[in-house]
């Protein structure tokens, strides 16, 4: 099982509801091993420029076929309807 979270500083105003995704990716072939998405605790339309926002925690299970090694973690935002 994993638990992951991040803290980011808001760089510009957001006028849409955004979801958060994170991927665990193999740096060798860019294969996405874990794909997790969630809604932030504070809706993105309430964020203000310069504010620090905590994203997560997100919990999940590591697939059994993931080999030991070093992986990249990528966070991002995507548009949601509400």
Secondary structure, DSSP 8 states (H G I E B T S, - for coil): -EEEEEEEE--S---S-EEEEEEEEETTT--EEEEEEEE-SS-GGG--TT-EEEEEEEEE---TT--SS-EEEEEEEEE---
